[in-house]
């Protein structure tokens, strides 16, 4: 098999994987939207799903937990090739305790 054929085959597999991930995200999306958030699929490479959290989810202190225990688990159930889910945003900062002594 030529390099071009291998690249085309891999591209078709990744597109199929991307389509399956997108379909799985459609099942998760309503629960995120119920809380004022949303999710955008950015990329899928070698089983790593890259997303962007939007709306209320973008700055929520619980976003990492939602990503890991909600989105990632749901995707892994629907699409076994998913290894992990990452976001392009930094983890939210709590900014310290509001009642801490100064």
N, CA, C and O of each residue as an XYZ file, in Angstrom:
408
protein
N       0.853     -1.186      0.000
C       0.000      0.000      0.000
C       0.891      1.239      0.000
O       1.839      1.334      0.779
N       0.581      2.168     -0.866
C       1.397      3.376     -0.973
C       1.158      4.296      0.230
O       0.164      4.165      0.944
N       2.095      5.229      0.433
C       1.938      6.207      1.515
C       0.668      7.022      1.353
O      -0.018      7.310      2.334
N       0.350      7.397      0.113
C      -0.862      8.184     -0.157
C      -2.108      7.393      0.240
O      -3.026      7.944      0.849
N      -2.142      6.113     -0.100
C      -3.289      5.267      0.245
C      -3.412      5.110      1.753
O      -4.518      5.131      2.294
N      -2.264      4.952      2.445
C      -2.280      4.843      3.901
C      -2.800      6.123      4.533
O      -3.590      6.079      5.476
N      -2.357      7.269      4.012
C      -2.811      8.563      4.544
C      -4.306      8.737      4.309
O      -5.016      9.231      5.184
N      -4.790      8.337      3.139
C      -6.208      8.453      2.824
C      -7.017      7.550      3.739
O      -8.066      7.960      4.237
N      -6.551      6.333      3.968
C      -7.252      5.393      4.839
C      -7.308      5.932      6.265
O      -8.356      5.890      6.909
N      -6.175      6.440      6.758
C      -6.138      6.995      8.110
C      -7.061      8.207      8.209
O      -7.762      8.380      9.206
N      -7.059      9.035      7.186
C      -7.917     10.214      7.169
C      -9.390      9.812      7.226
O     -10.175     10.434      7.942
N      -9.770      8.774      6.474
C     -11.151      8.300      6.475
C     -11.535      7.724      7.834
O     -12.650      7.940      8.308
N     -10.606      6.984      8.467
C     -10.873      6.433      9.794
C     -11.040      7.539     10.823
O     -11.941      7.480     11.660
N     -10.169      8.557     10.765
C     -10.266      9.656     11.697
C     -11.557     10.444     11.485
O     -12.161     10.909     12.452
N     -11.988     10.600     10.228
C     -13.224     11.311      9.962
C     -14.398     10.534     10.544
O     -15.302     11.113     11.147
N     -14.376      9.225     10.358
C     -15.417      8.392     10.930
C     -15.405      8.509     12.453
O     -16.461      8.616     13.078
N     -14.228      8.489     13.043
C     -14.085      8.646     14.487
C     -14.607     10.005     14.913
O     -15.335     10.108     15.900
N     -14.247     11.040     14.184
C     -14.719     12.388     14.497
C     -16.245     12.462     14.434
O     -16.877     13.079     15.291
N     -16.822     11.841     13.432
C     -18.280     11.854     13.298
C     -18.941     11.126     14.457
O     -19.981     11.561     14.952
N     -18.352     10.032     14.888
C     -18.912      9.288     16.026
C     -18.768     10.069     17.323
O     -19.659     10.039     18.172
N     -17.646     10.768     17.479
C     -17.453     11.615     18.668
C     -18.477     12.752     18.666
O     -19.073     13.058     19.699
N     -18.677     13.369     17.512
C     -19.650     14.455     17.409
C     -21.047     13.955     17.759
O     -21.792     14.643     18.457
N     -21.408     12.779     17.288
C     -22.720     12.206     17.603
C     -22.853     11.940     19.101
O     -23.915     12.170     19.681
N     -21.785     11.461     19.726
C     -21.805     11.214     21.174
C     -21.917     12.522     21.946
O     -22.608     12.585     22.963
N     -21.238     13.573     21.467
C     -21.328     14.881     22.123
C     -22.753     15.436     22.059
O     -23.195     16.133     22.972
N     -23.458     15.124     20.986
C     -24.850     15.579     20.862
C     -25.714     15.010     21.980
O     -26.697     15.636     22.377
N     -25.370     13.849     22.487
C     -26.117     13.252     23.601
C     -25.786     13.926     24.928
O     -26.632     13.984     25.820
N     -24.562     14.434     25.065
C     -24.099     15.088     26.296
C     -24.536     16.555     26.334
O     -24.821     17.106     27.397
N     -24.582     17.165     25.167
C     -24.830     18.609     25.034
C     -26.065     19.110     25.795
O     -25.971     20.157     26.435
N     -27.215     18.426     25.761
C     -28.395     18.956     26.461
C     -28.188     19.176     27.965
O     -28.692     20.150     28.524
N     -27.449     18.275     28.618
C     -27.226     18.474     30.055
C     -26.321     19.673     30.317
O     -26.494     20.368     31.318
N     -25.362     19.923     29.434
C     -24.510     21.110     29.575
C     -25.324     22.378     29.315
O     -25.181     23.372     30.027
N     -26.167     22.336     28.303
C     -26.985     23.497     27.955
C     -28.003     23.812     29.045
O     -28.358     24.973     29.247
N     -28.470     22.792     29.741
C     -29.414     23.004     30.843
C     -28.800     23.891     31.930
O     -29.508     24.626     32.619
N     -27.478     23.811     32.071
C     -26.772     24.619     33.072
C     -26.154     25.871     32.471
O     -25.338     26.529     33.118
N     -26.530     26.210     31.243
C     -26.043     27.438     30.618
C     -24.723     27.296     29.879
O     -24.106     28.298     29.521
N     -24.286     26.077     29.648
C     -23.012     25.859     28.967
C     -23.188     25.163     27.638
O     -24.306     24.942     27.174
N     -22.075     24.826     27.039
C     -22.072     24.083     25.786
C     -20.662     23.550     25.565
O     -19.750     23.841     26.339
N     -20.491     22.776     24.514
C     -19.197     22.185     24.208
C     -18.991     22.191     22.701
O     -19.922     21.943     21.934
N     -17.768     22.476     22.285
C     -17.419     22.503     20.865
C     -16.292     21.505     20.631
O     -15.294     21.510     21.351
N     -16.451     20.665     19.643
C     -15.406     19.715     19.271
C     -14.376     20.435     18.411
O     -14.712     21.002     17.372
N     -13.123     20.408     18.850
C     -12.050     21.058     18.104
C     -11.292     20.071     17.231
O     -11.007     20.356     16.068
N     -10.963     18.902     17.794
C     -10.152     17.956     17.045
C     -10.209     16.587     17.703
O     -10.532     16.466     18.885
N      -9.895     15.565     16.931
C      -9.740     14.205     17.435
C      -8.490     13.646     16.772
O      -8.447     13.476     15.554
N      -7.468     13.360     17.583
C      -6.208     12.831     17.060
C      -5.754     11.672     17.945
O      -5.572     11.833     19.152
N      -5.575     10.514     17.334
C      -5.085      9.324     18.050
C      -5.877      9.039     19.321
O      -5.297      8.679     20.346
N      -7.190      9.197     19.260
C      -8.047      8.902     20.404
C      -8.157     10.008     21.427
O      -8.902      9.873     22.398
N      -7.440     11.089     21.238
C      -7.513     12.236     22.154
C      -8.494     13.253     21.562
O      -8.307     13.757     20.455
N      -9.534     13.533     22.330
C     -10.575     14.458     21.890
C     -10.294     15.821     22.507
O     -10.192     15.950     23.727
N     -10.170     16.823     21.667
C      -9.902     18.185     22.131
C     -11.198     18.984     21.984
O     -11.778     19.047     20.900
N     -11.647     19.595     23.092
C     -12.900     20.348     23.092
C     -12.699     21.737     23.682
O     -11.676     22.025     24.303
N     -13.683     22.578     23.477
C     -13.725     23.895     24.100
C     -15.065     23.998     24.826
O     -16.128     23.852     24.222
N     -14.996     24.248     26.121
C     -16.214     24.469     26.897
C     -16.658     25.907     26.682
O     -15.832     26.818     26.610
N     -17.964     26.105     26.581
C     -18.496     27.432     26.286
C     -19.557     27.826     27.305
O     -20.042     26.999     28.078
N     -19.903     29.103     27.288
C     -20.952     29.606     28.168
C     -20.556     29.465     29.623
O     -19.408     29.714     29.991
N     -21.509     29.067     30.450
C     -21.268     28.941     31.888
C     -20.201     27.904     32.211
O     -19.548     27.991     33.250
N     -20.021     26.933     31.340
C     -19.017     25.882     31.578
C     -17.587     26.416     31.464
O     -16.676     25.889     32.102
N     -17.390     27.450     30.662
C     -16.046     27.943     30.369
C     -15.287     28.387     31.615
O     -14.088     28.129     31.714
N     -15.922     29.021     32.536
C     -15.207     29.509     33.712
C     -15.603     28.816     34.999
O     -15.192     29.234     36.081
N     -16.387     27.773     34.896
C     -16.912     27.090     36.080
C     -15.815     26.312     36.807
O     -15.047     25.591     36.170
N     -15.734     26.447     38.122
C     -14.741     25.693     38.895
C     -14.939     24.176     38.806
O     -14.010     23.414     39.072
N     -16.132     23.742     38.438
C     -16.419     22.315     38.338
C     -16.204     21.784     36.913
O     -16.491     20.618     36.642
N     -15.708     22.619     36.012
C     -15.604     22.221     34.610
C     -14.698     21.013     34.397
O     -14.998     20.171     33.550
N     -13.603     20.906     35.139
C     -12.706     19.759     34.966
C     -13.403     18.473     35.383
O     -13.233     17.434     34.745
N     -14.178     18.541     36.440
C     -14.920     17.363     36.888
C     -15.992     16.985     35.849
O     -16.179     15.809     35.539
N     -16.680     17.985     35.325
C     -17.681     17.741     34.283
C     -17.025     17.108     33.065
O     -17.560     16.169     32.475
N     -15.871     17.625     32.698
C     -15.151     17.116     31.531
C     -14.748     15.656     31.729
O     -14.950     14.828     30.840
N     -14.181     15.342     32.891
C     -13.677     14.000     33.149
C     -14.792     12.997     33.432
O     -14.857     11.945     32.797
N     -15.661     13.316     34.375
C     -16.661     12.347     34.819
C     -17.952     12.394     34.011
O     -18.737     11.447     34.061
N     -18.184     13.450     33.285
C     -19.378     13.540     32.456
C     -19.061     13.278     31.007
O     -19.441     12.247     30.454
N     -18.362     14.215     30.392
C     -18.100     14.162     28.954
C     -17.199     12.979     28.590
O     -17.547     12.186     27.715
N     -16.063     12.858     29.243
C     -15.112     11.798     28.875
C     -15.717     10.409     29.056
O     -15.569      9.555     28.182
N     -16.392     10.176     30.171
C     -16.992      8.864     30.407
C     -18.058      8.541     29.368
O     -18.132      7.415     28.876
N     -18.884      9.531     29.035
C     -19.930      9.320     28.027
C     -19.314      9.014     26.664
O     -19.788      8.133     25.948
N     -18.257      9.744     26.309
C     -17.605      9.512     25.023
C     -16.964      8.128     24.970
O     -17.057      7.439     23.954
N     -16.322      7.725     26.045
C     -15.668      6.411     26.070
C     -16.687      5.280     25.945
O     -16.395      4.245     25.346
N     -17.873      5.471     26.505
C     -18.918      4.458     26.373
C     -19.410      4.351     24.932
O     -19.628      3.252     24.422
N     -19.579      5.489     24.287
C     -20.102      5.522     22.920
C     -19.028      5.217     21.870
O     -19.302      4.582     20.852
N     -17.805      5.680     22.137
C     -16.719      5.560     21.164
C     -15.496      4.985     21.892
O     -14.692      5.742     22.436
N     -15.352      3.671     21.905
C     -14.278      3.023     22.673
C     -12.863      3.468     22.297
O     -11.939      3.311     23.096
N     -12.678      4.019     21.099
C     -11.348      4.472     20.678
C     -10.896      5.730     21.418
O      -9.718      6.083     21.365
N     -11.813      6.410     22.107
C     -11.452      7.626     22.839
C     -10.570      7.246     24.027
O     -10.928      6.400     24.846
N      -9.412      7.894     24.096
C      -8.448      7.652     25.168
C      -8.669      8.652     26.296
O      -8.697      8.289     27.472
N      -8.823      9.915     25.916
C      -9.068     10.973     26.911
C      -9.662     12.191     26.213
O      -9.662     12.302     24.987
N     -10.170     13.103     27.047
C     -10.733     14.356     26.544
C      -9.956     15.491     27.182
O      -9.738     15.504     28.394
N      -9.541     16.439     26.363
C      -8.796     17.606     26.841
C      -9.527     18.862     26.406
O     -10.259     18.867     25.416
N      -9.315     19.921     27.164
C      -9.852     21.218     26.789
C      -8.712     22.143     26.407
O      -7.579     21.956     26.852
N      -9.000     23.126     25.597
C      -7.972     24.089     25.201
C      -7.888     25.240     26.193
O      -7.109     26.174     26.001
N      -8.686     25.177     27.252
C      -8.707     26.260     28.238
C      -7.963     25.842     29.503
O      -7.942     24.662     29.853
N      -7.355     26.807     30.185
C      -6.705     26.474     31.454
C      -7.751     26.132     32.504
O      -8.897     26.573     32.415
N      -7.358     25.353     33.490
C      -8.273     25.040     34.582
C      -8.644     26.320     35.313
O      -7.797     27.190     35.514
N      -9.917     26.441     35.714
C     -10.329     27.651     36.420
C      -9.600     27.784     37.751
O      -9.291     26.792     38.412
N      -9.338     29.004     38.121
C      -8.676     29.286     39.388
C      -9.714     29.693     40.408
O     -10.659     30.418     40.096
N      -9.534     29.222     41.632
C     -10.471     29.595     42.681
C     -10.127     30.959     43.261
O     -10.965     31.573     43.921
N      -8.935     31.435     43.032
C      -8.552     32.755     43.505
C      -8.368     32.821     45.015
O      -8.414     33.911     45.586
N      -8.168     31.721     45.656
C      -7.971     31.721     47.095
C      -9.293     31.737     47.832
O     -10.363     31.776     47.224
N      -9.203     31.707     49.133
C     -10.405     31.723     49.958
C     -10.808     33.157     50.248
O      -9.960     33.958     50.642
N     -12.077     33.509     50.067
C     -12.511     34.877     50.294
C     -12.397     35.293     51.756
O     -12.351     36.485     52.057
N     -12.349     34.330     52.660
C     -12.308     34.657     54.077
C     -10.925     34.453     54.684
O     -10.788     34.471     55.907
N      -9.910     34.260     53.868
C      -8.553     34.027     54.368
C      -8.001     35.284     55.033
O      -8.239     36.405     54.584
N      -7.258     35.064     56.113
C      -6.635     36.176     56.813
C      -5.554     36.803     55.941
O      -4.867     36.103     55.197
N      -5.405     38.109     56.032
C      -4.396     38.800     55.239
C      -3.269     39.265     56.091
O      -2.323     39.870     55.588
